[in-house]
């Protein structure tokens, strides 16, 4: 759903005069809004940054299916089951698009997945929170996919061509997921019992702050963002994206008839934006370290899926090899 890139260390962005001829040509191409393609020359750091970001994004899409898969058998109606399965299928497809885009950079899908299993690669922290009731499916669709859309719309203009093009279809499908989630909550608030309305508010209370954390740490704690923006991998800073999300989400929240668990949330006439309270970044970093409510469960489930699916991948490869051999023999 979202590439929650957590960057460490600091590196000053080179000026054009400090760059090598290859770097200068590359930067001029980026500045001219010309997409970088797999066969083009690119700085090693640019390639590594993209591999890390796209792999984290792909991992997030795949792990993001797990909180939803938990509710397929318990969705309230057949229609809801079908909608949820369709959404899960979309997320699997997003992971495939992104892993494929990552492979154009020379990265190995198997190696990056193994890094995930070993805890060396990250995915969006939001998926380490449990989904306790059906209204959580609505809140995940509305808040989590809504946050993903804010980030991913600008990624359609990212400088790396395969990543940019993959985001076009992903954004269209995520937009549908967001509307679907909001409709679940809207139906519960309009037609549900008092208990069901309380469930909606409880879901928002639990997922509001983790959704805001999806954009990553504040700009002052994300020192390499400056380089990513110079390369136009990123188009807006973490704080800009977070503010955009809040500004568009609060009116939707009010239309639902619900509130955010933030006493400091209020409209600021002078800035034209909503003010909001301090985010508990200690919680964010604890979850990233593997200490969230569902971290171990999520990774264990992914490992199990890979292990139990080995025979399928081996059979598919054997069939493909046999087919290719027949084609060579016929030629």
Buried (B, 14 or more C-beta within 10 A) or exposed (E): BBBBBBBEEEEEEBEEEEBEEEBBEBBEBBEEEEBBEBEEEBBEEBBEBBBBBBBBBBBBBBBBBBBBBBBEEEBEEEEBBEBBBEBBEBBEBBBBBBBBBBBBBEBEBEEBBBBBBEEEBBBBBBBBBEBEBBBBBBBBBBBBBBBBBBBBBBBBEBBBBBBBBBBEBBBEBBBBBBBBBBBBBBEBBEEBEEEBBEBBBBBBBBBBBBBBBBBBBEBEBBBBBBBBBBBBBBBBBBBBBBBBBBBEBBEBBEEBEBBBBBEEBEEEEEEEEBBBBEBEEEBBBBBBEEEBEBBEEBBEBBBEEBEEEEEEEEEEEEEEEEEEEEEEEEE
